[in-house]
Amino acid sequence: MITIENADKALKTYYLDAVTAQLDAVSPFYAAVEKNSAAVYGKEVKLAVVRNDNNRVVAGTEDGDLPVAGKNRYVTLTSTLKNIYGTIEISDKAMRASKNSEGAFVDLVNAEMEGLVTSAKANFSRMLYGDGNGYIGLIIKTEESKLYVDNIGRIYEGMAVDIRSNTMVVEGGENVTVASVDYANGCITLSQTVSGTLVGKFVYIHGAYGNEITGFKALFGTDDIYGLSREGEGYLTPSTFNVTSITEAEIAEKISFLEQYYNSRPNMILCSYKTRAAIAAALAESRMQVNTTVLQGGYSAVLFDGIPVVADRYCEDDNIYLLNTDDFCIAQLCDWSWLEDEDGKILKQVPGKAAYSATLVKYAELICKKPCGQGIITGY
């Protein structure tokens, strides 16, 4: 017989490991990145890295001075752990209906877990390309009740959003629900009318400002990062390559640049589906054989000079990220775990509702240990 007690036990015993494995591989990038707690100190992440220093091994005379190690070779990257939650909810009615059927209960929980993993894939991938504040996109045009937004693939119906100005002040709408999304035409409608001029303003996830992991928009931006100023600090600045078209030669040249000057060969290329098709076409045009591979987690990818080209709906159409996943880590206080009450229970009644909920939690941050070794191709 299914009760709250043995349902609780099943979630702890049977489901946690399986769901954790799926959540840690929600995208090819996340699956490839190291995850550990070594750099976690309390609520912060502190990671000491070494700048490039090629002056410590030199030739000299037999009685000459020995080489001196460079000063200020160490940089401490500092950030705060982000709180990442995932919640499942089971109605009391559904629980009672499956009371005498273990199979029905398993199907019920499996459906909830599938929804949780699907949501995690969407939100982790979106955060990966964000700025740590829930950034979605820019409003480029309005037409009656329609808002045309770049990066439309990041938005879905039912999403609660804030509209912010370029000074990050909320202007034009707070906690507004996206009523519909027209992916074909790149526009959305909101559940309520918002006032003021909206063109040029930004759409952000409601409640996410300052609470998300440090994504690529922050890493490849110009603002200070990891508690350090970028001014005069080349180590913290990735390479930006502006090109007019996507060709096999252009991409190969940028990869060689990172290898030659920063001793960093990318092992993953991230782009949009549209751009991946353009890269495959460029390879075919240059009469190179277009090879494919299957990455951890079952993701397929085109190979460019042995490097997997991974398409993601959350990546901008005009950006190609050249990344070395070995230079990234997910610093975490712990792996995914259930949020428990004082009695150790994870299934709790939702206040005011005939339903029970359980919450998975992870405290983590994405850190790039060598920003200068990463590159972005843009402008095409």
C-alpha positions as CSV (number, residue, x, y, z in Angstrom):
1,M,0.0,0.0,0.0
2,I,1.3,3.5,-1.0
3,T,1.5,5.9,2.0
4,I,3.2,9.3,2.4
5,E,5.9,7.5,4.5
6,N,6.9,4.9,1.9
7,A,6.5,7.4,-0.9
8,D,9.0,9.6,1.0
9,K,11.3,6.6,1.3
10,A,11.1,5.8,-2.4
11,L,12.0,9.3,-3.4
12,K,15.1,9.2,-1.1
13,T,16.2,5.7,-2.0
14,Y,15.3,5.0,-5.6
15,Y,14.8,8.3,-7.3
16,L,17.6,10.6,-6.0
17,D,20.6,8.9,-7.7
18,A,18.8,8.4,-11.0
19,V,17.5,12.0,-11.2
20,T,20.9,13.4,-10.0
21,A,22.7,11.6,-12.9
22,Q,20.2,13.1,-15.4
23,L,20.4,16.6,-13.9
24,D,24.2,16.5,-14.0
25,A,24.1,15.8,-17.8
26,V,21.4,18.3,-18.8
27,S,23.6,19.5,-21.7
28,P,26.8,18.3,-23.3
29,F,28.7,21.2,-21.7
30,Y,27.5,20.5,-18.2
31,A,28.2,16.8,-18.6
32,A,31.8,17.5,-19.6
33,V,32.6,20.0,-16.8
34,E,34.2,18.9,-13.6
35,K,32.0,19.1,-10.5
36,N,33.5,19.3,-7.0
37,S,33.4,21.0,-3.6
38,A,37.1,21.7,-3.2
39,A,36.8,25.5,-3.8
40,V,33.7,26.0,-1.6
41,Y,34.2,28.0,1.6
42,G,31.0,28.6,3.4
43,K,28.6,30.4,1.0
44,E,31.4,31.4,-1.3
45,V,33.6,29.9,-4.0
46,K,37.3,30.9,-3.8
47,L,39.5,29.4,-6.5
48,A,43.2,30.3,-6.7
49,V,44.6,30.0,-10.3
50,V,48.0,30.8,-11.7
51,R,48.5,33.4,-14.5
52,N,50.6,32.4,-17.5
53,D,54.3,32.9,-16.5
54,N,56.9,31.8,-19.1
55,N,59.9,33.5,-17.3
56,R,60.6,30.8,-14.7
57,V,62.6,28.5,-16.9
58,V,65.5,30.3,-18.7
59,A,69.0,29.5,-19.8
60,G,71.9,31.2,-18.1
61,T,75.6,31.1,-17.2
62,E,77.1,28.6,-14.8
63,D,77.7,31.2,-12.1
64,G,74.9,33.6,-13.0
65,D,71.7,34.4,-11.1
66,L,68.9,31.9,-11.0
67,P,65.6,32.8,-12.5
68,V,63.2,34.6,-10.2
69,A,59.5,33.6,-10.1
70,G,57.2,36.4,-11.3
71,K,55.3,38.4,-8.7
72,N,51.5,38.3,-8.4
73,R,51.3,35.1,-10.3
74,Y,48.2,33.9,-8.4
75,V,44.7,35.2,-8.9
76,T,41.8,34.3,-6.6
77,L,38.5,34.0,-8.3
78,T,35.6,34.7,-5.9
79,S,31.9,34.3,-6.4
80,T,28.8,33.3,-4.3
81,L,27.1,29.9,-4.5
82,K,23.8,30.2,-6.3
83,N,20.7,28.5,-4.9
84,I,19.2,26.1,-7.5
85,Y,15.9,24.5,-6.7
86,G,13.6,21.9,-8.5
87,T,10.2,21.0,-7.2
88,I,7.8,18.2,-7.9
89,E,4.1,18.2,-6.8
90,I,1.7,15.3,-6.4
91,S,-2.0,16.0,-5.7
92,D,-3.6,14.2,-2.8
93,K,-6.3,12.9,-5.2
94,A,-3.6,11.2,-7.4
95,M,-1.9,9.8,-4.4
96,R,-5.1,8.3,-3.1
97,A,-6.0,6.9,-6.5
98,S,-2.6,5.0,-6.7
99,K,-2.8,3.9,-3.0
100,N,-3.3,0.2,-3.8
101,S,-1.3,0.2,-7.0
102,E,2.5,0.5,-6.9
103,G,2.7,0.6,-10.7
104,A,0.3,3.6,-10.8
105,F,2.4,5.4,-8.2
106,V,5.6,4.7,-10.1
107,D,4.1,6.1,-13.2
108,L,2.9,9.2,-11.3
109,V,6.3,9.9,-9.8
110,N,8.1,9.1,-13.1
111,A,6.0,11.7,-14.9
112,E,6.9,14.3,-12.2
113,M,10.5,13.5,-12.5
114,E,10.5,13.7,-16.3
115,G,9.0,17.2,-15.9
116,L,11.7,18.2,-13.4
117,V,14.5,17.0,-15.7
118,T,12.9,18.7,-18.7
119,S,12.7,22.0,-16.8
120,A,16.3,21.6,-15.6
121,K,17.5,21.2,-19.1
122,A,15.7,24.3,-20.2
123,N,16.8,26.5,-17.3
124,F,20.4,25.3,-16.9
125,S,21.0,25.8,-20.7
126,R,19.4,29.3,-20.5
127,M,21.5,30.2,-17.5
128,L,24.6,29.0,-19.3
129,Y,24.3,31.7,-21.9
130,G,23.1,34.4,-19.4
131,D,24.7,37.1,-17.3
132,G,23.8,35.7,-13.9
133,N,20.7,37.9,-13.7
134,G,18.1,36.0,-15.7
135,Y,18.7,37.8,-19.0
136,I,16.6,36.5,-21.8
137,G,16.7,38.9,-24.7
138,L,16.3,42.4,-26.2
139,I,13.0,43.9,-27.4
140,I,13.8,45.0,-30.9
141,K,10.3,46.0,-32.2
142,T,6.7,46.4,-31.0
143,E,3.6,46.0,-33.1
144,E,0.2,46.4,-31.3
145,S,0.3,43.9,-28.5
146,K,3.2,41.9,-29.9
147,L,6.8,42.3,-28.7
148,Y,9.5,41.1,-31.0
149,V,12.5,39.7,-29.0
150,D,15.8,38.5,-30.2
151,N,16.8,35.0,-28.9
152,I,13.1,34.0,-29.0
153,G,14.1,30.4,-28.3
154,R,14.8,31.3,-24.7
155,I,11.1,32.2,-24.0
156,Y,8.2,29.9,-23.4
157,E,4.5,30.4,-22.5
158,G,3.8,30.9,-18.8
159,M,7.2,32.4,-18.1
160,A,7.1,35.2,-15.5
161,V,9.3,38.1,-16.7
162,D,10.5,41.6,-15.8
163,I,11.2,44.3,-18.4
164,R,14.3,46.4,-17.5
165,S,16.0,49.4,-18.9
166,N,19.7,49.6,-19.9
167,T,20.4,50.7,-16.3
168,M,18.8,47.5,-15.1
169,V,15.9,49.3,-13.5
170,V,12.5,47.6,-13.9
171,E,10.6,49.7,-16.4
172,G,7.6,48.6,-18.3
173,G,6.4,45.6,-16.4
174,E,7.3,43.4,-13.3
175,N,6.3,39.8,-12.8
176,V,4.3,39.8,-16.1
177,T,3.4,36.4,-17.6
178,V,4.2,35.5,-21.2
179,A,0.8,34.6,-22.7
180,S,1.9,33.3,-26.0
181,V,5.1,32.8,-28.1
182,D,5.3,32.9,-31.9
183,Y,8.7,31.3,-32.6
184,A,8.3,31.5,-36.4
185,N,7.9,35.3,-36.3
186,G,10.0,36.0,-33.2
187,C,7.4,37.7,-31.1
188,I,5.5,37.3,-27.8
189,T,2.4,38.6,-26.2
190,L,2.0,39.4,-22.5
191,S,-0.9,38.6,-20.2
192,Q,-1.4,42.3,-19.5
193,T,-0.8,45.6,-21.2
194,V,2.5,47.3,-20.3
195,S,3.2,51.0,-20.6
196,G,6.0,53.1,-21.9
197,T,8.5,52.7,-24.7
198,L,9.6,49.1,-24.8
199,V,12.0,49.0,-27.8
200,G,15.5,48.7,-26.6
201,K,14.6,47.3,-23.2
202,F,15.5,43.9,-21.9
203,V,13.5,40.9,-20.8
204,Y,14.6,39.1,-17.6
205,I,13.3,36.2,-15.7
206,H,11.3,37.5,-12.7
207,G,13.1,37.0,-9.4
208,A,16.3,35.8,-11.0
209,Y,18.3,39.0,-10.9
210,G,21.6,38.3,-9.2
211,N,20.7,34.8,-8.3
212,E,21.7,32.7,-11.3
213,I,25.1,31.1,-12.2
214,T,27.7,33.2,-14.0
215,G,27.0,32.4,-17.7
216,F,28.7,33.3,-20.9
217,K,27.2,36.7,-21.3
218,A,29.0,37.7,-18.1
219,L,32.2,35.8,-19.0
220,F,32.5,37.4,-22.4
221,G,31.3,40.8,-21.3
222,T,33.3,43.8,-20.1
223,D,32.2,44.2,-16.5
224,D,34.2,43.0,-13.5
225,I,34.0,39.3,-12.9
226,Y,34.7,36.9,-10.0
227,G,35.4,39.8,-7.7
228,L,38.2,41.2,-9.8
229,S,38.5,44.1,-12.2
230,R,39.3,43.3,-15.8
231,E,41.2,46.5,-16.3
232,G,44.9,45.7,-17.0
233,E,44.1,42.0,-16.4
234,G,44.4,40.2,-19.7
235,Y,44.0,36.8,-17.9
236,L,40.3,37.6,-17.2
237,T,39.5,38.6,-20.8
238,P,38.4,36.0,-23.4
239,S,39.2,36.6,-27.1
240,T,36.5,38.1,-29.3
241,F,36.8,37.5,-33.1
242,N,34.7,39.6,-35.5
243,V,34.2,38.0,-38.9
244,T,32.0,38.8,-41.9
245,S,31.1,35.2,-42.8
246,I,31.4,31.6,-41.5
247,T,34.1,29.7,-43.3
248,E,36.2,26.6,-42.5
249,A,39.3,28.7,-42.7
250,E,38.0,31.5,-40.4
251,I,37.1,29.1,-37.6
252,A,40.3,27.1,-38.0
253,E,42.3,30.3,-37.7
254,K,40.6,31.4,-34.5
255,I,41.1,27.9,-32.9
256,S,44.8,28.2,-33.9
257,F,45.0,31.7,-32.3
258,L,43.9,30.3,-29.0
259,E,46.3,27.4,-29.2
260,Q,49.3,29.6,-30.3
261,Y,48.9,32.5,-27.8
262,Y,47.1,31.0,-24.9
263,N,48.1,27.4,-25.0
264,S,44.4,26.4,-25.0
265,R,42.9,24.2,-27.7
266,P,39.0,24.3,-27.6
267,N,37.4,20.9,-27.1
268,M,33.8,22.0,-27.6
269,I,32.2,24.5,-29.9
270,L,28.8,25.9,-28.9
271,C,26.4,27.6,-31.3
272,S,22.8,27.8,-32.4
273,Y,21.1,25.2,-34.7
274,K,21.2,27.7,-37.5
275,T,24.9,28.3,-37.1
276,R,25.7,24.6,-36.8
277,A,24.0,24.0,-40.1
278,A,26.2,26.9,-41.6
279,I,29.3,25.3,-40.2
280,A,28.4,21.9,-41.7
281,A,27.8,23.6,-45.0
282,A,31.2,25.4,-44.8
283,L,32.9,22.0,-44.2
284,A,31.1,20.5,-47.1
285,E,31.9,23.5,-49.3
286,S,35.6,23.1,-48.5
287,R,35.2,19.4,-49.5
288,M,36.1,18.2,-46.0
289,Q,34.3,15.1,-44.8
290,V,31.5,16.0,-42.3
291,N,31.9,13.6,-39.4
292,T,29.5,13.3,-36.4
293,T,29.8,11.9,-32.9
294,V,27.6,11.2,-29.9
295,L,28.6,12.9,-26.7
296,Q,27.9,11.8,-23.1
297,G,24.2,12.0,-22.4
298,G,23.3,10.9,-26.0
299,Y,23.8,14.3,-27.6
300,S,24.8,14.3,-31.3
301,A,27.4,16.7,-32.7
302,V,29.1,17.6,-35.9
303,L,32.9,17.4,-35.7
304,F,35.1,20.3,-36.8
305,D,38.8,19.2,-36.8
306,G,37.9,16.7,-34.2
307,I,36.1,19.2,-32.0
308,P,32.3,18.6,-31.4
309,V,30.1,21.4,-32.6
310,V,27.1,21.4,-30.2
311,A,23.8,23.2,-31.1
312,D,21.7,24.8,-28.3
313,R,18.4,26.6,-28.7
314,Y,19.6,29.2,-26.1
315,C,22.7,30.2,-28.0
316,E,22.5,33.4,-30.1
317,D,22.5,33.0,-33.9
318,D,25.4,35.4,-34.3
319,N,27.8,33.8,-31.7
320,I,30.1,30.8,-31.9
321,Y,31.8,29.9,-28.6
322,L,35.2,28.2,-28.7
323,L,35.6,26.6,-25.3
324,N,37.9,24.3,-23.4
325,T,35.7,22.5,-20.9
326,D,38.8,21.5,-18.8
327,D,39.0,25.2,-17.9
328,F,35.6,25.2,-16.3
329,C,34.3,23.7,-13.1
330,I,31.0,23.6,-11.2
331,A,31.9,24.4,-7.6
332,Q,29.1,22.9,-5.4
333,L,28.5,22.7,-1.7
334,C,26.9,19.3,-2.3
335,D,25.3,17.3,-5.1
336,W,21.6,17.4,-5.7
337,S,19.7,16.4,-2.5
338,W,16.2,16.6,-1.2
339,L,15.2,19.5,1.1
340,E,14.2,17.9,4.4
341,D,12.2,19.2,7.3
342,E,13.1,18.7,11.0
343,D,11.7,15.1,11.0
344,G,13.7,14.2,7.8
345,K,10.6,14.2,5.6
346,I,10.8,15.5,2.1
347,L,7.1,15.2,1.0
348,K,5.2,18.1,2.6
349,Q,1.7,19.3,2.1
350,V,1.5,22.5,0.0
351,P,-0.1,25.2,2.3
352,G,-3.7,25.7,1.3
353,K,-3.7,23.0,-1.3
354,A,-4.7,19.3,-1.4
355,A,-1.2,18.4,-2.7
356,Y,2.2,17.3,-1.6
357,S,5.6,18.7,-2.8
358,A,9.2,17.8,-2.6
359,T,12.1,20.0,-3.5
360,L,15.6,19.2,-4.8
361,V,18.3,21.6,-4.0
362,K,21.9,22.3,-5.2
363,Y,24.2,25.2,-4.2
364,A,26.6,25.7,-7.0
365,E,28.4,28.2,-9.2
366,L,30.1,27.9,-12.6
367,I,33.7,29.2,-12.7
368,C,36.0,29.6,-15.6
369,K,39.6,29.0,-14.4
370,K,41.2,30.4,-17.5
371,P,39.0,33.1,-19.2
372,C,41.7,34.1,-21.6
373,G,41.8,30.6,-23.1
374,Q,38.2,30.9,-24.4
375,G,37.0,32.6,-27.6
376,I,33.9,33.8,-29.3
377,I,33.3,34.3,-33.0
378,T,30.7,37.0,-33.7
379,G,29.6,39.6,-36.2
380,Y,28.8,37.4,-39.1
